[in-house]
Structure formats: C-alpha cells, structure tokens
C-alpha cells in the first residue's frame, strides 16, 4: 500500500471524476496509469483487445457517456 499526497487542485479533480464515473480513486488512478503506460509504448497494439483498452484514453470517449450521447443527438437536429 502506498500513500499519495495530492495538491488541492488535483484532489478536487479526482473527487469530481469519482462522482462522475461512480468509481473509486484507486480505479481511476489505475486507469490513468494504464493509459499513460499505453501511450508510452512505441509499437502499435496488435490485438483488438489492446485497441479497445485504449478507447477510454481517446478524447472522443472522454467524459460522461450520457453527455457524449446527448451531444451526438444534438448534432442530428
């Protein structure tokens, strides 16, 4: 187990993300580290599961899924 000290801005952002995604801090940090590690890899992913795992890291899929759907629907109007 490790303790991490966060500045107020980072702690606020983490709390906001926890409320939006209904996830715990450890889950969000693990996702962020996984995305960071994936971004640092120089070779492109070979398996479809590797590609799917990187989707949450793409700006297109960032944010609240409901808000993304509503924005897409608003484009059709």
Protein Blocks (a to p, Z undefined) as FASTA:
>chain_A
ZZddddfklmmmmmmmmmmnopafklmmmmmmmmmmmmmpmbdcfbfklmmmmmmmpmkl
gcjfklmmmmmmmmmZZ
